[in-house]
């Protein structure tokens, strides 16, 4: 009986302490990195892709780099950048990842850097969460939930731009 009483708190502590990560409702810390505000946009039926967003703060003294991402809900997750040149929007993958400067932060947000969830077999529905693993050059792998939010409030630059990027 005594071993059962001790086992539950020990398992809980092991689960919460896994990989040195701590979490709250809106943020997660892992070593020198703090991730907050993670969300992905809901997708219309038959949309092949969705945009994902998160803020990454580096409280350490060494630069890090987001080098990859993956999710069991997508065939691929790429790190993307959107820029405007005059009236032309350019979307491109960042195959070398995204730097996260020491003592600084990077915000993945609509109209800028973002994660592109591609080859999504079942569209993300508002209210769900999408488990996603971010891979950093120094900090390693960090898995966190991305809340699925309404697809409304698309930045003006994305209006009418469906191609492969519907839903972000």
FENRA-V510526 format. One record per residue. RES is the residue in three letters. SS is DSSP state (a for helix, b for strand, c for the rest). Layout:
res | ss
RES | SS
RES | SS
This chain:
res | ss
UNK | c
UNK | a
UNK | a
UNK | a
UNK | a
UNK | a
UNK | a
UNK | a
UNK | a
UNK | a
UNK | a
UNK | a
UNK | a
UNK | a
UNK | a
UNK | a
UNK | a
UNK | a
UNK | a
UNK | a
UNK | b
UNK | b
UNK | b
UNK | c
UNK | c
UNK | c
UNK | b
UNK | b
UNK | b
UNK | b
UNK | c
UNK | c
UNK | b
UNK | b
UNK | b
UNK | b
UNK | b
UNK | b
UNK | b
UNK | b
UNK | b
UNK | c
UNK | c
UNK | c
UNK | c
UNK | c
UNK | c
UNK | c
UNK | b
UNK | b
UNK | b
UNK | b
UNK | b
UNK | b
UNK | b
UNK | b
UNK | b
UNK | b
UNK | c
UNK | c
UNK | c
UNK | c
UNK | c
UNK | b
UNK | b
UNK | b
UNK | b
UNK | b
UNK | b
UNK | b
UNK | c
UNK | c
UNK | c
UNK | c
UNK | c
UNK | b
UNK | b
UNK | b
UNK | b
UNK | b
UNK | b
UNK | b
UNK | b
UNK | b
UNK | b
UNK | c
UNK | c
UNK | b
UNK | b
UNK | b
UNK | b
UNK | b
UNK | b
UNK | c
UNK | c
UNK | c
UNK | c
UNK | b
UNK | b
UNK | b
UNK | c
UNK | c
UNK | c
UNK | c
UNK | b
UNK | b
UNK | b
UNK | b
UNK | c
UNK | c
UNK | c
UNK | c
UNK | b
UNK | b
UNK | b
UNK | b
UNK | b
UNK | b
UNK | c
UNK | c
UNK | c
UNK | c
UNK | c
UNK | c
UNK | c
UNK | c
UNK | c
UNK | c
UNK | b
UNK | b
UNK | b
UNK | b
UNK | b
UNK | b
UNK | b
UNK | b
UNK | c
UNK | c
UNK | c
UNK | b
UNK | b
UNK | b
UNK | b
UNK | b
UNK | b
UNK | b
UNK | b
UNK | b
UNK | b
UNK | c
UNK | c
UNK | c
UNK | c
UNK | c
UNK | c
UNK | a
UNK | a
UNK | a
UNK | c
UNK | c
UNK | c
UNK | c
UNK | c
UNK | c
UNK | c
UNK | c
UNK | c
UNK | c
